[in-house]
Amino acid sequence: MYHSSDLVQVNDTSHGVIKTCNEGGLRNHDFEMDSYIRVALINIYSKCGSLEDARVMFDRITSPSLMAWNSIMSAYAHHGQVIDVTRLLDKMISDVFIPDDCTLHSILSAFSHTGMVDQGYMYFLYMHSMYNIMPSVEHFNCLIDLFGRAGKMYEIECLINNLPYQPTGASWMTFVSSCWLHTFTSDMNISGCY
């Protein structure tokens, strides 16, 4: 069984090993690091809590792919840096990349973590109107989380009752967690719904 102190030690160790390889070992070789490796390092740095190193790794990619853009936006979203996420989105679009469902999932997640409901909902609506992306159940779950963190419980009930998909376990867990957080009692019957 792992304890939280074990996870911190693993994260610190992973970060140190990756940083050493990147700064010492890999830099001394005469080759361009593969873009997939850089994207993997962006994800690792972000998960180890080093957003600065993730950004340095992204900036070293000469021609970022959509996967690289999504990776760095996901990193910033995970750390609640919504302004950086929207700036990256603008830069990505100016570099002639069209957002995909992963891009918009990161954006919705970032707005959810910062409680910026109106802006997050606006991007949700843009998904189809501007980017021709049909929202998936994961996007709706982000919207449920966005409303839930802000205490907009009636909006969640309305959303769940009108979902174009069958609500998933994650949909219900997000709703129930929000009810508990905001001491909201719902008349919805969720037994046997997933």
N, C-alpha and C positions, 0 to 999 in steps of 0.2 A: 504494500500500500504506500502511496506517495503522500507526502506532506507538502504544504505550500512552500516551506523552506527548501525542499528538494527541487521544486519547480523553479524557484528563483535561482538556485545554484545552476541548474541546467541551462536556464536562459542566459545567465552571466557567462557560463562556459561557452555556450554556442556563439554568443556574440563575440567573445574574445577570440575564439578559433577562426570564425569567419573574418573578423577584422584583421587578424594577423595574416591569414592567407591572402586577403585582398591587398593589404598595404605592403606586406613584405614579400610573400612568395609569388603571387600572381603578377604583381606589378613589375617584377624583375624579368619576366619572360617577354619575349618579343612576339606577342600575338594579341589580337583583339579578342577580348573575352566575348564569348557567345552571348547573344541577346537573351536567350532563354536562361542562361546562368545569371545574368544581371537581374532579370525579372525575379528569379528565385531568391536572389540575395535581397532584393527590395522587400519581398514578403518576409524573409527571415529577420531582417533588421527591424521591420515594423513590429513583428510579433515579439521580438526581444526588447521592444520599447525604444529603439533608436531610430526615430523618424528622421533625424538629421543625416544619419548614414544611409538610410533608404533613399533620401532625396539626392545625396551625392552620387549614389549608384545610378539613379534614374538620369541625372544630368550627364553622366558619362556615356549614355547611349546616344550615338550620333544621329540615328533616325529612329525614334521610338515607334514601335508598333502599337496597334490598338491594345494589345495585351499589356504592354509596358505602361501605357497611359492608365488603363484600368487598374493595374497593380498599384501605382503610386497614388491614384485617387482613393483606392480602397484603404491604403495605409493611412492617409490623412483622415478619411472618414472614421476609421477605427479609433483614431485618437481625438475625434470630435473637432477637427479643424475644418469647419464648413467653409470658411472664407477661402482657404487654400484649395479646397475641393472645387469650388465654383471658379476660381481663377484658373486652375488646371483645365477645367472643362472648356472655358473660353479659349485658352491657348490651344487645346487639342482641336477644337473646331476651326480655329484660325489656321492650323496646320493641315486642314482639309480631311480630318477624320470625323466620321459620323458616329455619335454615341450609340452604343448597343445596350442590350438589357443589363449587362454587367455594370456598365458605366452608370446607368440610372439607378441601379440597386445601391451602388456606393453613395450616390448623391442623396437618395432617400434616407439611407442609413445615417449619413452625416447630419442631415436636418433633424432626424429623430433624436440623435444624441444631444443636440443643442436646444431642442424644444422650439425650433422655428417652424411652427405648424403651417402658417400661410405660405411661406416660401417653399416648403417641402411639398405641400399640396399642389402648388403652381407647377413645380417640376413634374409631379405625377401626371397632371393634365397635359403637359407638354409631350409626354412620352408618345402619345398617339398623334396629337395634332402637329407637332413639329418634327418628330423623329420617326413617325410611322411604326412605333413599337407597341404591340399589344401587351398590356400589363399582364404579367404572370401572377400566379398565386403568391410567389415570393415578394413581388412588388406590393401586392395588396397586404401581405403580412407586415411589410415595412410601414405601410400607411396605417395599419391597425396600431403598430408600435408608436408611430408618430402621434396619433390621436391619444393613445393611452398614456403616454408620458406627460401629455399636456392636460390630462383629466377630461378629455372630451368623450365621455362614455356613451352618450346618446348617439354621437356621430359613428362610433364603432358599432353599436347595435344596428344602426341603419346600414352601414357598410356591409356587415356580415350578412344581414338579411337580404341584401341585393347583390352579393358577389356573383360574378359569372362562373365561378368555380365552386366546387364543394370545399368548405373550409377544412383546413388540415389541422392536425394536432397542434402545430405551431401557431396557427390562427387562434385556436381556443386557449392555448396556454398564455399567449400574449394578452388576450382579452381578460382571462381570469386573473392574471398577475396585475393588470391595470385596475381591475375591480378591487382587488385586495389592497393595492397601493392607495387608492382614492376612496376606500370604504364605500364602494358603490354596490348596491344590490340590484341585480338584473332579474327580469322576469323571463329571460330567455332560457329555454330548456336545452342544455348542451349534452345531456346524457345520450349516449349512443350516436353522437354526431360524427365521430371519427373512428 
